[in-house]
Amino acid sequence: MRPLLILLIFLLTSPTALAWNGAGHRLGILIAWQQMAPDTREFVSQALARHPDHGRWREKAGADDAALIFAEASTWPDAIRHDPRFADQPSDNPPLPGFPDMGRHGDWHYVDFDRHGKRGRGQIDRKIVELSELLATSTQPAELAWALPWLAHLVADLHQPFHAGYSEDRGGNTVLIEDPSARQPFVKLHAWWDDLPGPSGLRGKRLRLRAEALQANWPAPRQGDVRQWLNESRQLLKRAYPKTMGSVSLLIDDDYRQWAQATGERRVAEAGYRLGRLLEEIHRQRVSRETPAAINPGR
């Protein structure tokens, strides 16, 4: 009984995982960057430059490189979970200069469904739509700077299957798995998936090489829409739970590891391709609003 008691304590006390780790988000951004035209890149860079935390992102990027700064910005919605400037309830902390909103918005990162498909908590799909619309229409620099990291982050999160998971196990957060090959042999299933893209601190040249490899291995998917991205993640859940039992919990065996690793890499790449195209469309809409005369009058 003692091992079971230890595992129960682990499940009750360890923090809830929320997203792909830093490597997953940064890799997706570098792939997105390759899908974007120079004027779209400029729009993104100028918007992010007005964010109060832009200097922090540049410092972490280690270079005054627009793509790497955007990559760091994409991890910001996770970083604010531990930032005292922000609060779980936005009304608890009044907006600081440059911030339209001081909420941590934990329920934006996911959406849960019960085993019958009934929607539960979480708003990720709805917020991607809302943020896309805001970015296409807003003329407020602070709103654009705030919305861009959120949109980039949530598009990546939606491609992680357990961010569209089951209410009963909180998106895999109450499912313990046993991975004999890992330094930490017992971990939550959701957290195990979050770390599939690689070490969370992946940056610089190694990050670029890894992003290039993902693009070489995984072709661009059909763009689809938010509903399709959500449904794809939900379909993956059917295989995302290990079938083999270990000593006291579900076991990560070689077959499952190979499938999950390939699936995780593919989903990170797909999120990057789709985010890049989405930002292209958002910028196109902004340009069309700024220039009332049609570029191609005969279209």
N, C-alpha and C positions, 0 to 999 in steps of 0.2 A: 504493500500500500504506500510505502514511503515515496517511490518514484512518481506515483500518480499524484500524491499530495504536492510534491515539488512542482510538477507540471501545472497543476491547478493554480498554485500561487503565481507562477510565471504568467499565466494567461490573465490573471486578475490584476497584476501590477505593472506589466510591461506596457509602454505607450502604444496607442493605436497608430498604425501606418497610414499615410495619407496619399502617397504619390510615388511615381517613378523616382528613383534617387536623383541626385544632381547630375550624374553622368547621363542618365536617360533624357533629361530635359535639355541639357546642352547639346547632345548629339542630334536631337530632333531639330534644334534651331540651326545648326550648321547645315543640315540637309535642306531646311526651309530656305535658308539664305541663297542656296544655289538655284532655287526655283524663281527667285525674285529679280525683276528688272532693276537697273540702276536707280530709276526714279522712285521705285517702291522702297528700295533699301534706304534711300535718302529720307523718305518720309518717316520710316521707322526710326532711323538714327536721330533725326531732328526731334521727333516726339520723345524718345527716351532721354535725350539730353536735357529735357526740362523736368525730369523726375528728380525729386529731392535726394534720392539715393543713387543717382547716376555715378557720383564719384566713388562710392563703395564698389559698384559693379566694375568700374574701370580698374580699380586697384586689384580686385580679385582676378580679373581677366589677365592682368600682368602686361597689358599692352593697350595702346590707344587704337584698338581694332574694333570696328563697328560690329562685326559678326560675333566676336568673342564677348563684347559688352552685352549684346542682345542675349547671348547664351546665359550670361550671369543673371540678367534681368528675369529670365524665364523661371529661375528658382526662387524669386522673391516671394511669391504667394505662400511658399512653405516656410521661408525664413521668418516671416512676420508672426508666425505662431509663437515665437519666443522673444518677440520685440515688444518691450513695455510701452512703446508709443501706441500700440494697437490693442484692441479689446475684442473679446468674443461678441459683445453687443456693441455695435458701432456708436450708439448714443452715449456709452460710458466714457468715451474719449472724444472730445470735440476735435474737428479737423484742424490739423496743423497747416502752416503755409505750404502750398503746393500739393496738398492731399485733399481730394474731394470726399474721402471716406476713410475712416480709421478702423474699419471692421476687419477681423481675421477671416470671416466667412468660411468656417470649416465645412459647412454643408454645400459649398459650391464645388468641392472636389470630386463628388461622386453622386450616384443615384442608386438606390436599392430597390429591389423588387422581391415579393415573396415567391414561393415555389409555384404559385398559380399565375404569376405575371402581374400581380397587382402592385402598382407603384407605391413605394414607401417614402422614406426620407431622401433628401439630396436634390440638388438643382443643376448639376453640371451641364446637361444638355440645354436646358433653358437659358442658362447664363452665357453659354457660347453664342447662342443666337442674339441675346441682348447686347453683349459686348461687341459683337460684329456690327450690329446696327449703330451702336454708339460711335465706334471708330469710323464708320462710313459717313456719319452725319455731324458729329460734334465739331464746333469751332473753338472749344475751350482747351488750351494747351495742357492744363492740369488733368483734365479728363482723359485726353489721349495718352498722356504719359502713364497714367494709372491703369488704363484699360489694356494697353498692349501687353504688359507682362502677364496679366490675368488671362487674356485670351490665349497667348502662347502656352501658358502652363496648363490650362484646362483642356485644350485640344490634345495635348500629350497624355494627360491623365485619362481621358475618355478612351484611349486606345489600350489602356491596361485593363484586362478583363475584370478584375475584382473591383474596379471603380464603377462597374455596372452590375454588381453582385447581388447576393441574396441578403435580405433583411435579417434572416434567422441567424446568420453567423457574421453579420456586420461586414460583408464583403471580404470574407476570409480572415477577418481579424480575430476570431475566436477559434480558428482551426490551427492546431499545432502540428508541425511536421518535423520529421527527423531526417537530417541530412548528414550522413556519416563523413562525407568529404569536406564539410565546412568547418571553419574554426569555431563557430557556434552551432553545435549539432542540433539544438532544438530552437525553433523560431516559428513565428506565425507565418502561415501560408502567404498572406498578403505581403508581408515584409520580404519574404523570400523572392517573390515576383518583382518587387520594387527594385531589388538589387541585381536583377538579371543583366541590365545594360553594362555593368562593370563597376569599378571602384567609384564611390560617390565624388571623390576629389579629382576625377579625371579632367585635365585641362591642357591647354597649350598644344604642342606638336602632337602628343599622343592622342589628344581629343580629335584633332583634325584627321589624323591617319585612321582613327577608328570610324569617323563619320564617312570618310572616303570608302572604306571597306564595306560599310553598310550599304552605301549607294551602289557599289559594284555588285553586291550579292542580292539586293532586293530592288527590283524595278518599281517604278512609280505605279501606284494602284489607281483604279478608277476613283475620281474625286468623290462622287456621291454627296451626301449631306450629313448633318448631325445625326439624324435618325438612323441612317445606314451605319455610321461609325458606332453608334450605341448598340445596334443589333448585332454587329460583328463581334463586339466584345461579349455580348450575352451568349452568342453561339459558342464561343470559345470556352465558356464556363463548363460545358458538358464534359470536356476533357481536362479541365484545369485542376481537378481534385485528384491527387494520387490515389491509386487503387490498391497499393500494397501496404500492409501493416508492418511496422517495425517493432521494436521492443515494447513501446508504450503508445506510439502515435503513428500517423501515416508516414510512410517511408518514401523518400526521394530515391528511386532506383535509376539505373543508367538510361533506360528507355524514356522514362518520364523526363529526366534531366535534358536529354537531347531534344525532345520535342519542345519543352518549355523554353529552352535557350533559343532555339530557332524561332519560335513564335514570338518571344519577347523582342528579339532583334528586328523581326519583320514589322511588329507593331510600332516600335520606335521609329523605324524608317517611314512607315506609312503616315504616321502622325506628322513627321517633318515635311514630306511631300505635300500633304494636304494643307498644312498650315501655310506653306509658301504660296500655294495657289489661292488660298483664302485671302491672304494679305494682298495679293495681286488684284483680286476682285474688289476688295475694300478700297484700295487705292484708285482703281478705275472708277468706282462710284464717286469717290471724292472729286476726282478730276472732272467727271461729267457734271457734277453739281456746280463746280467753280467756273465751268465754261459752258453756258447754256446752249450755245450753238453746237450742233452735232458735229463730231469730227468727220463722219461719213454721212452727209445729208441723204444720200440715196438708200441707205440701209433701212 
